[in-house]
Amino acid sequence: MKGSTLIKVASQSILKNKMRTLLTMLGIVIGVGAVIVMVAIGQGAQSQIQEQIDNLGTNLIVITPGSSSSGGVSRGAQTYNRLTIKDADKIRRESLYINAVSPVVWTRTQVIGGSGNWRTSINGVSSDYTVIRNWPLRYGRFFDASEVRAQRRVVVLGHTVAEQLFQDEDPTGQRVQVRNVPVQVIGVLEPKGQTPDGHDQDDVILAPYSSVQTRLSGWSRIFQIMASTPSPNEVPRAQDEIAAIMRESHNLSEWEENDFTVRNQNDLADAAQGTTEVMTLLLAAIASISLIVGGIGIMNIMLVSVTERTREIGIRMAIGARGRDVLTQFLVESIVMSMIGGMIGVTLGFSCATLVGRATGWSTTISPETVIIALVFSAGVGIFFGFYPARKAAALNPIDALRYE
């Protein structure tokens, strides 16, 4: 029997009992729809986390202080700080893979200016900082290397700080008081939003690290060194190179452990993406239970259909139909039923995912691969659960089938 004829006969058999067919497909519809919604939420979470990680910086490498120990007891990470401006300068001069380097000096204080005051973080950085963090400006400009060397009292405000101190005005050229030091605002950063751990990246003021060291913090040591590479492929080699440069800068012997730590955002990205992938698979697995329930429903209805159409099967076999023809016919009916249910489920899943996104504010993403997998899986359910009834129909004895009432 031709494929087109098989599909036509299967469609006619399905349409004979519309209500029963709809109820049979309901499990497939709900199952596919649930899988689409769950995967959409999971993939949306992955995209959102990746966007937040990208906001932390382009090909970012962070050098932080190492750990110390006393009497064999470790005091934990970043408890032994030997990082200096000389380390950052040495990395800038000698590295072949780094295109931007910035020391980071950190302090926290009250800032007064414009229409209010605000307690925020002051980050002392170099002129390379916007390149490293891939952070454009909304207003004004960023300070240059000459202003860093001259210890100029200039600052660039984060979006949150600018809103708190000046509301919706452009504060470029205005003066604010950081602790007891009057400084000039020369720019405002574009908003970046929160980090994956919920920290507001825009609640910050950036200033030349030389000014922060001499006028605000008074610390000679630096909190960390940030660097970036032109492309992600160069990050691993850059990390090895930075480690070698830092060991030489700190005069460490071969047997001595590093007194610093070199990390990149790929570690954070891999951990976050791995977590969301596991959650997505878990949600999809839970939703797939509905597909199995739907498949059992299809098997039950197909068994009933075989019983109801026993006489019809006998007539077909009597006029020349072979067992495999009957097997194929019932399998096609099961697959068609599953595929129609799958397509309805995909449409329902799209609609529900959109509604969930709008109602909760969550990011939802539906990839073409997800739709294809859902449809293939629903067809597989039709084949798996339709095979037994189809085989039972094909195994009927024509004489017994003709006598069946």
Secondary structure, DSSP 8 states (H G I E B T S, - for coil): --HHHHHHHHHHHHHHTHHHHHHHHHHHHHHHHHHHHHHHHHHHHHHHHHHHHHHT-SSEEEEEEB--EETTEE--TT-B----HHHHHHHHHH-SS-SEEEEEEEEEEEEEETTEEEEEEEEEE-TTHHHHHT--EEEE----HHHHHTT--EEEE-HHHHHHHHTTS--TT-EEEETTEEEEEEEEE----B-TTS-BTTSEEEEEHHHIIIIII--SS-SEEEEE-SSGGGHHHHHHHHHHHHHHHTT--TTS--SEEEEEHHHHHHHHHHHHHHHHHHHHHHHHHHHHHHHHHHHHHHHHHHHHTHHHHHHHHHTT--HHHHHHHHHHHHHHHHHHHHHHHHHHHHHHHHHHHHHH-------HHHHHHHHHHHHHHHHHHHHHHHHHHHT--HHHHHH--
